[in-house]
Amino acid sequence: MAEDLQPTSAQPRTRRGYAPALSVTVTGALLVVCAVLPWAGTEAKIGLFGSGVTTDVRGIDDAFGVYALVAGLVAVACGLAGLLAHPRLAALAVVPGAVAVPAVVMFMTQGGGVQDRISIDLGVLSVAQVIRLGWFAALACSLGVIVLGALALFRRA
């Protein structure tokens, strides 16, 4: 009976690596959220009162922001396919990430960004164009989708 309690030499089951697929899914979801955040804005401040007025342009207010939103949704779908089927399917998220990076950059250079606006500083009144945090976050998430998708491809499963 003691022989039944001895450990066997069977190989332990290997578990599949879900971390790359899950990280692609989360980063794609963050890109979707970042597309809704403000990407650019105009600030007008009055020096005497210390107050001002701001207007913001969200990412989805321009076509390039919508492209980034759709790329984030496709990256989420690739990550979910990696979670449900095979983790290497998450590597397909490199494609929407590679679409989102130029879309985010072209928002500033060609779209509704700050490329054709001027800043005025009259001492008492100042008007300036600013890049908001959402644009930087969208760019970081786009690059993150590319890097994590590549890691999903090269990671041993």
Sequence and secondary structure as in RCSB ss.txt:
>XXXX:A:sequence
MAEDLQPTSAQPRTRRGYAPALSVTVTGALLVVCAVLPWAGTEAKIGLFGSGVTTDVRGIDDAFGVYALVAGLVA
VACGLAGLLAHPRLAALAVVPGAVAVPAVVMFMTQGGGVQDRISIDLGVLSVAQVIRLGWFAALACSLGVIVLGA
LALFRRA
>XXXX:A:secstr
 GGGGS            HHHHHHHHHHHHHHHHHHSEEEEEEEEETTTTEEEEEEEEGGGSHHHHHHHHHHHHH
HHHHHHHHHT GGGGGGGHHHHHHHHHHHHHHHHTSSSSTT   EE SSEEEEEEE HHHHHHHHHHHHHHHHHH
HHHHS  
